[in-house]
């Protein structure tokens, strides 16, 4: 399900100092209304939905948090820590491949 809203992306942008266009929370894709036609963004967030499902939602937060804070504690910036999480690596590497979810192997993020 895609929700068009500026609220959460704007809040996350303020917290992170990055310009956030979309986010997936508990399997719901929330994107800025002006990005509604961005197929690559929607594909990126849809990859996160698949990751959520295979980690039973809670696991996604635990693994993502582990990766992110490991990056922060190793001296990476917020954006570097975000980009180095295994979930973001998989999503960014494949968000331009529009049939990726049809061919994606389960737990693909473990193979990174």
C-alpha positions as CSV (number, residue, x, y, z in Angstrom):
1,X,0.0,0.0,0.0
2,X,1.3,3.4,-1.0
3,X,0.5,6.4,1.1
4,X,1.1,9.9,-0.2
5,X,2.2,12.2,2.6
6,X,4.9,14.8,3.3
7,X,4.7,14.4,7.1
8,X,7.0,11.4,7.8
9,X,9.4,12.1,5.0
10,X,9.7,15.7,6.1
11,X,10.2,14.7,9.8
12,X,12.9,12.1,8.8
13,X,14.6,14.7,6.6
14,X,14.9,17.1,9.6
15,X,16.2,14.4,11.9
16,X,18.7,13.0,9.4
17,X,19.8,16.1,7.5
18,X,19.1,14.2,4.3
19,X,16.2,14.8,1.8
20,X,14.0,11.8,2.3
21,X,11.5,11.2,-0.5
22,X,10.0,7.9,0.8
23,X,10.1,5.4,3.6
24,X,8.6,2.0,4.3
25,X,7.2,1.4,7.7
26,X,5.6,-1.9,8.6
27,X,5.1,-2.7,5.0
28,X,3.4,0.6,4.1
29,X,5.2,2.8,1.6
30,X,5.0,6.5,2.4
31,X,6.2,8.8,-0.3
32,X,6.0,12.5,-0.9
33,X,3.0,13.3,-3.2
34,X,5.4,14.9,-5.8
35,X,7.2,11.6,-6.1
36,X,4.0,9.5,-6.8
37,X,5.1,8.8,-10.4
38,X,8.7,7.9,-9.5
39,X,8.9,4.2,-10.5
40,X,12.4,3.7,-9.2
41,X,11.5,5.1,-5.8
42,X,8.4,2.9,-5.6
43,X,10.5,-0.2,-6.7
44,X,13.1,0.7,-4.0
45,X,10.5,0.8,-1.3
46,X,8.8,-2.3,-2.6
47,X,12.1,-4.2,-2.1
48,X,12.0,-3.1,1.5
49,X,8.5,-4.5,1.8
50,X,9.9,-7.9,0.7
51,X,12.7,-7.5,3.3
52,X,10.1,-6.7,6.0
53,X,8.1,-9.8,5.2
54,X,11.0,-12.2,5.3
55,X,12.3,-10.8,8.6
56,X,8.8,-10.8,10.2
57,X,8.8,-7.0,10.4
58,X,10.6,-6.7,13.8
59,X,13.7,-8.4,12.5
60,X,13.9,-5.6,9.8
61,X,14.2,-3.0,12.5
62,X,16.7,-4.9,14.6
63,X,19.0,-5.7,11.6
64,X,18.6,-2.3,10.1
65,X,19.4,-0.6,13.5
66,X,22.4,-2.9,14.1
67,X,23.9,-2.1,10.6
68,X,23.1,1.6,11.0
69,X,24.6,2.1,14.5
70,X,27.6,-0.1,13.6
71,X,28.2,2.3,10.8
72,X,27.8,5.4,13.1
73,X,30.1,3.9,15.8
74,X,32.7,3.1,13.2
75,X,32.9,6.8,12.3
76,X,30.6,7.0,9.3
77,X,28.3,9.9,8.7
78,X,24.5,9.5,9.0
79,X,24.1,9.1,5.2
80,X,27.1,6.7,4.9
81,X,25.7,4.6,7.8
82,X,22.3,4.6,6.1
83,X,23.7,3.7,2.7
84,X,25.8,0.8,4.2
85,X,23.0,-1.1,5.7
86,X,22.5,-4.4,4.0
87,X,18.8,-3.6,3.2
88,X,19.7,-0.3,1.5
89,X,22.5,-1.9,-0.4
90,X,20.1,-4.5,-1.9
91,X,17.4,-1.9,-2.6
92,X,19.8,0.6,-4.2
93,X,21.6,-2.0,-6.2
94,X,18.3,-3.3,-7.7
95,X,15.7,-0.4,-7.6
96,X,16.3,0.2,-11.4
97,X,15.5,-3.4,-12.2
98,X,11.7,-3.3,-12.5
99,X,11.2,-7.1,-12.5
100,X,13.6,-7.6,-9.6
101,X,11.0,-8.7,-7.2
102,X,9.8,-11.4,-9.6
103,X,13.2,-12.9,-9.8
104,X,14.6,-12.0,-6.3
105,X,15.8,-14.8,-4.1
106,X,14.6,-14.9,-0.6
107,X,17.0,-13.3,1.9
108,X,19.0,-11.7,-0.9
109,X,20.3,-9.1,1.5
110,X,22.2,-11.9,3.3
111,X,24.3,-12.6,0.3
112,X,25.8,-9.1,0.2
